[in-house]
Amino acid sequence: MTQIFNQNGEVLPVTVISAGPCYVVRKKNTESDGYDAIQIGYQEKKKNVNHPEQGYFTKYGVKPLKFLKEFRIEESEIPNLQEGQEIKVNIFSPGEYVDIFGKVKGRGFTGVVKRHGFAGGPKTHGQSDRLRAPGAIGSQQPQRVKKGTRMAGRMGGNQVAIKNLQIVQVDPKNNLLLIKGAVPGPKKGLLIIKESIKK
């Protein structure tokens, strides 16, 4: 993340995203595959390409790519995209709104204070070891732990969508997008950027 100034001199927090170039690897249809979809690849893979991978990418006329993602879409909605075609960042324009999907950082097994924001217990009256404890988890009726009770467990590592983020700048030369605000995931994490339905 960084910050830039807009035309009014206001400071905007932005995230710089390297968005492309991506390549259309394969178009699937109902006749041959049973459903309509488009397969998009990103980031050229320069080493450790085995023969099956090499044959697959050669068949569709693209260089070996590190990441492949398939998107279900109706055949009528697929624009005039051809296998092997390059998709650059210039399909976006400043002022548009996008939805960004990413995998958040994994926090491992965490307690209730970190995971759910519990306050913990008092440290007085001999309770020196209850500061970050969850407290009681059951009740007299019913005599069991209810489903959905907030407890310690694995935190993070799941896919999150942040919707209606505004594009501030587009840099076609370097394939960069400047998005207002923060996006999920760590640095150099893989993101999916979709056009928002917000008007």
C-alpha positions in Angstrom: 0.0 0.0 0.0 1.0 3.6 -0.5 -0.7 7.0 -0.8 -1.2 9.5 -3.6 -2.8 12.9 -4.0 -5.9 13.4 -6.1 -6.7 16.5 -8.2 -8.2 18.2 -5.1 -5.0 17.7 -3.1 -6.6 15.1 -0.9 -4.5 12.1 0.3 -5.8 8.7 -0.9 -4.7 5.4 0.5 -4.2 3.0 -2.4 -3.0 -0.5 -3.1 -0.8 -1.0 -6.1 -1.7 -4.3 -7.9 0.2 -5.9 -10.7 -2.7 -7.0 -12.9 -1.5 -8.8 -15.9 -0.9 -9.5 -18.6 -3.3 -12.5 -18.4 -3.9 -15.0 -21.2 -7.0 -16.8 -22.4 -5.7 -20.4 -22.3 -8.9 -22.3 -23.1 -12.6 -21.8 -23.8 -14.9 -24.6 -22.7 -18.4 -25.2 -24.0 -21.4 -27.4 -23.3 -20.8 -29.6 -26.3 -17.3 -30.8 -25.5 -17.0 -30.2 -21.8 -20.6 -30.2 -20.4 -20.5 -26.5 -19.3 -19.4 -23.1 -20.5 -16.3 -21.6 -19.0 -13.2 -19.7 -19.7 -9.7 -20.5 -18.4 -7.3 -17.7 -17.7 -3.6 -17.9 -16.9 -1.2 -15.5 -15.3 2.5 -15.2 -14.8 4.9 -17.0 -17.1 6.5 -20.1 -15.8 10.1 -20.2 -17.0 11.3 -23.4 -15.3 10.2 -26.7 -13.8 7.7 -27.2 -16.7 7.1 -30.9 -17.2 6.1 -32.5 -20.5 2.3 -32.8 -19.8 2.2 -29.1 -18.9 4.2 -28.1 -21.9 2.0 -30.1 -24.2 -1.2 -28.6 -22.7 0.0 -25.0 -23.2 1.4 -25.7 -26.6 -1.9 -27.1 -27.7 -3.6 -23.8 -26.9 -0.8 -21.6 -28.2 0.3 -19.9 -25.0 3.5 -20.0 -23.0 3.6 -22.1 -19.8 1.8 -20.2 -17.0 2.2 -20.4 -13.3 -1.4 -19.8 -12.3 -4.6 -21.1 -14.0 -8.1 -20.1 -13.0 -11.4 -21.2 -14.5 -14.5 -19.0 -14.5 -18.0 -20.3 -15.2 -19.7 -18.1 -17.6 -22.5 -18.3 -20.2 -21.4 -18.7 -23.8 -23.4 -15.6 -24.8 -21.6 -13.6 -22.2 -18.1 -14.5 -23.4 -16.8 -11.6 -25.4 -14.8 -12.1 -28.6 -11.9 -13.7 -26.8 -9.7 -16.3 -28.6 -7.5 -18.9 -27.1 -4.0 -17.5 -26.6 -5.3 -13.9 -26.5 -3.6 -11.5 -24.1 -5.7 -9.5 -21.6 -4.1 -6.4 -20.3 -5.0 -3.9 -17.6 -6.5 -1.4 -20.1 -9.8 -3.2 -19.9 -10.3 -1.2 -16.7 -10.6 2.6 -16.4 -10.3 5.1 -13.5 -13.5 5.6 -11.5 -14.8 2.1 -12.1 -15.7 -0.1 -9.1 -14.4 -3.7 -8.8 -14.8 -6.7 -6.4 -11.5 -8.2 -5.3 -11.1 -11.8 -4.0 -8.1 -12.9 -2.1 -6.9 -15.4 0.4 -6.2 -13.7 3.8 -3.1 -14.4 5.8 -3.2 -17.6 7.9 -2.9 -16.9 11.6 -2.8 -20.5 12.8 -4.5 -21.7 15.9 -5.5 -18.7 17.9 -7.4 -18.0 21.1 -10.7 -16.1 21.6 -9.1 -12.8 22.4 -7.3 -12.6 19.1 -9.9 -14.5 17.0 -13.1 -12.9 18.3 -12.0 -9.9 20.3 -13.0 -11.2 23.8 -11.9 -9.1 26.7 -10.7 -12.0 28.8 -11.2 -12.3 32.6 -9.9 -10.3 35.5 -6.4 -10.8 36.9 -7.4 -10.2 40.5 -8.7 -12.4 43.3 -6.3 -15.3 42.5 -7.2 -15.5 38.8 -3.7 -14.8 37.5 -4.1 -17.4 34.7 -7.5 -16.4 33.4 -6.6 -13.2 31.5 -7.1 -14.6 28.0 -9.5 -17.4 28.8 -12.9 -17.8 27.1 -14.9 -18.2 30.2 -18.0 -20.5 30.5 -19.1 -22.2 27.2 -22.3 -23.9 28.3 -25.5 -23.2 30.2 -28.0 -25.0 32.5 -30.5 -25.5 29.7 -29.7 -27.1 27.3 -26.9 -29.0 29.0 -24.5 -28.9 26.1 -22.4 -26.4 24.1 -24.6 -24.7 21.5 -23.6 -24.7 17.8 -21.7 -21.7 16.7 -20.3 -20.9 20.1 -17.2 -18.7 19.6 -14.2 -20.6 20.7 -10.5 -20.9 20.0 -9.5 -22.3 16.6 -7.8 -21.8 13.3 -8.0 -18.2 12.1 -7.4 -16.9 8.6 -6.4 -18.7 5.5 -9.8 -18.4 3.9 -10.9 -16.5 0.8 -12.4 -13.1 1.4 -14.2 -10.7 -1.0 -14.0 -7.0 -0.7 -16.6 -5.3 -2.8 -17.0 -1.9 -4.4 -13.4 -0.8 -4.4 -12.7 2.2 -6.7 -10.0 2.2 -9.3 -8.0 5.4 -8.9 -5.4 5.0 -11.6 -4.6 2.6 -14.4 -1.0 2.2 -15.7 -1.2 0.3 -19.0 2.6 0.5 -19.6 3.4 -1.4 -16.4 0.1 -3.3 -16.1 -0.6 -1.7 -12.7 -3.9 -0.9 -11.0 -4.2 1.6 -8.1 -7.1 0.6 -6.0 -8.5 2.9 -3.3 -8.3 1.1 0.1 -6.8 -2.2 1.2 -7.2 -5.7 -0.4 -7.1 -9.1 1.2 -4.0 -11.2 1.4 -0.2 -10.8 1.9 2.2 -9.0 -0.4 2.7 -10.8 -3.7 -0.6 -12.7 -3.0 -2.8 -13.8 -5.9 -6.0 -11.8 -6.4 -9.1 -12.1 -8.6 -10.5 -8.8 -9.8 -14.0 -8.7 -11.1 -16.2 -5.8 -12.3 -18.5 -4.7 -9.6 -22.3 -4.7 -10.0 -22.4 -1.3 -8.3 -23.7 1.5 -10.6 
